[in-house]
Amino acid sequence: MRIAVFGAHNVGKTTLAEELLESLPGYTLETEPYCQLELSGYEFSEHLNAEDFVEQFNYSVHLISQSGNDVIFDRFVLDILAYLHVIDPNRNIQSFFEKTQTLIAEIDLFVFVPIEELDLMQNYQTNLPKLRSKVNDLLYDWISDFGIEVIEVRGTVLNRRNQVLDKIL
């Protein structure tokens, strides 16, 4: 299977993806495009920048297109596009939207990690809480707009992991 874990920042996506990796022998993890680009030498702007999200989107497209089976993606083009749209709402994103629709067919399971009312990440000093909330809300809208069947996970990391494993095992 190809599993995409997506959501706003600081909701526990990476923690869940790593927990799934430990529970699914033979799977690989594609870390966030941001992290991979940074490791490859890409220099991100000091401030939120739409072009940085375009770069992450394109890199994510590449990762998905080049991947095989049994992979977990920590982020998906959908959440990257949500950030791009929230940061630059006047940008024409139609081509990105269409590419996202095409890539949805490449993923077998979508795992949405929303902001919970009792925020599990509350001990983190969440950067940009308004941006985080807007992206979370937009993702809820887009899940419906794209007609994506998702597992929306909640609770502790182990509960979240078990919700995903119950769906696939």
C-alpha positions as CSV (number, residue, x, y, z in Angstrom):
1,M,0.0,0.0,0.0
2,R,0.9,3.6,-0.4
3,I,-0.2,5.6,2.7
4,A,-0.4,9.4,2.9
5,V,-0.4,11.0,6.3
6,F,-1.5,14.6,6.1
7,G,-2.7,17.5,8.2
8,A,-1.6,20.9,9.4
9,H,1.7,21.4,11.3
10,N,2.3,20.1,14.8
11,V,-0.6,17.7,14.9
12,G,1.5,14.5,15.1
13,K,1.8,13.4,11.5
14,T,5.5,12.5,11.7
15,T,5.1,10.7,15.1
16,L,2.2,8.7,13.6
17,A,4.1,7.9,10.4
18,E,7.1,6.7,12.4
19,E,4.9,4.6,14.6
20,L,3.3,3.0,11.5
21,L,6.7,2.4,10.0
22,E,7.6,0.3,13.1
23,S,4.4,-1.6,12.9
24,L,4.5,-2.4,9.1
25,P,7.6,-4.5,8.2
26,G,8.9,-3.9,4.8
27,Y,7.5,-0.3,4.5
28,T,9.6,2.7,3.9
29,L,9.0,6.3,5.1
30,E,9.2,9.3,2.8
31,T,9.8,12.2,5.2
32,E,8.3,15.6,4.7
33,P,9.4,17.3,1.4
34,Y,10.5,20.3,3.5
35,C,13.0,18.1,5.4
36,Q,14.3,16.3,2.3
37,L,14.7,19.6,0.4
38,E,16.5,21.2,3.3
39,L,18.9,18.2,3.5
40,S,19.6,18.4,-0.2
41,G,20.7,22.0,0.2
42,Y,17.6,23.9,-0.7
43,E,17.5,27.2,1.1
44,F,14.1,28.2,2.4
45,S,13.1,31.8,2.9
46,E,13.3,33.1,6.5
47,H,9.6,34.0,6.3
48,L,6.7,32.0,4.9
49,N,7.0,32.2,1.2
50,A,4.6,30.8,-1.4
51,E,7.5,29.8,-3.7
52,D,8.8,27.6,-1.0
53,F,5.5,25.8,-0.9
54,V,5.5,25.5,-4.7
55,E,8.9,23.8,-4.4
56,Q,7.7,21.5,-1.7
57,F,4.6,20.6,-3.8
58,N,6.7,19.8,-6.9
59,Y,9.1,17.7,-4.8
60,S,6.2,15.8,-3.3
61,V,4.8,15.1,-6.8
62,H,8.2,13.7,-7.7
63,L,8.3,11.5,-4.5
64,I,4.9,10.1,-5.2
65,S,5.6,9.5,-8.9
66,Q,8.9,7.7,-8.2
67,S,7.8,5.7,-5.2
68,G,6.9,2.0,-5.3
69,N,4.6,0.1,-3.0
70,D,4.7,-0.2,0.8
71,V,5.6,3.4,1.4
72,I,4.3,5.9,4.0
73,F,4.3,9.6,3.0
74,D,4.7,12.1,5.8
75,R,2.7,14.9,4.1
76,F,0.8,14.8,0.8
77,V,0.5,17.3,-2.0
78,L,-3.0,18.2,-0.5
79,D,-1.7,19.7,2.7
80,I,1.1,21.5,0.9
81,L,-1.4,23.0,-1.5
82,A,-3.5,24.1,1.5
83,Y,-0.6,26.0,2.9
84,L,0.1,27.6,-0.5
85,H,-3.5,28.7,-0.8
86,V,-3.8,30.1,2.7
87,I,-0.5,32.0,2.3
88,D,-1.3,33.3,-1.2
89,P,-5.1,33.2,-1.6
90,N,-4.9,35.2,-4.8
91,R,-2.7,32.7,-6.6
92,N,-4.3,30.7,-9.4
93,I,-3.9,27.1,-8.1
94,Q,-6.0,25.4,-10.7
95,S,-3.0,23.4,-12.2
96,F,-1.9,22.4,-8.7
97,F,-5.5,21.4,-7.9
98,E,-5.6,19.2,-11.0
99,K,-2.3,17.6,-10.3
100,T,-3.4,16.8,-6.8
101,Q,-6.6,15.2,-8.2
102,T,-4.4,13.0,-10.4
103,L,-2.1,12.0,-7.6
104,I,-5.0,11.0,-5.3
105,A,-5.4,8.0,-7.5
106,E,-1.8,6.9,-6.7
107,I,-2.5,6.6,-2.9
108,D,-4.2,3.6,-1.4
109,L,-5.0,5.0,2.1
110,F,-5.3,8.6,3.3
111,V,-4.8,9.3,7.0
112,F,-5.9,12.8,8.1
113,V,-4.5,14.0,11.4
114,P,-6.7,17.0,12.4
115,I,-6.2,19.5,15.2
116,E,-8.1,17.9,18.2
117,E,-10.1,19.9,20.7
118,L,-7.8,18.5,23.4
119,D,-4.7,19.3,21.4
120,L,-2.2,16.4,21.9
121,M,0.6,18.8,20.7
122,Q,-0.3,21.5,23.3
123,N,3.1,21.1,25.0
124,Y,4.7,22.4,21.8
125,Q,4.8,26.1,21.4
126,T,2.9,25.9,18.1
127,N,4.2,28.3,15.5
128,L,1.6,30.3,13.6
129,P,-1.6,29.0,15.3
130,K,-3.9,31.0,13.0
131,L,-2.2,29.5,9.9
132,R,-2.4,26.0,11.4
133,S,-6.1,26.5,12.1
134,K,-6.9,27.8,8.6
135,V,-5.0,25.0,6.9
136,N,-6.8,22.4,9.1
137,D,-10.2,23.9,8.2
138,L,-9.3,24.1,4.5
139,L,-8.3,20.4,4.6
140,Y,-11.7,19.5,5.9
141,D,-13.3,21.3,3.0
142,W,-11.0,19.8,0.4
143,I,-11.4,16.2,1.7
144,S,-15.0,16.7,0.7
145,D,-14.3,18.6,-2.5
146,F,-11.9,16.0,-3.8
147,G,-14.1,13.1,-2.6
148,I,-11.3,11.5,-0.7
149,E,-12.1,8.6,1.6
150,V,-9.9,9.2,4.7
151,I,-9.3,7.7,8.1
152,E,-9.5,10.7,10.5
153,V,-7.4,9.6,13.4
154,R,-7.8,10.8,17.0
155,G,-6.4,10.2,20.4
156,T,-3.0,9.1,21.6
157,V,-0.3,8.0,19.2
158,L,-1.0,4.4,19.9
159,N,-4.8,4.9,19.4
160,R,-4.1,6.7,16.1
161,R,-1.7,3.9,15.0
162,N,-4.3,1.2,15.9
163,Q,-7.0,3.1,14.0
164,V,-4.9,2.9,10.8
165,L,-3.8,-0.7,11.4
166,D,-7.4,-1.8,12.0
167,K,-8.2,-0.4,8.6
168,I,-5.4,-2.1,6.7
169,L,-4.7,-5.4,8.5
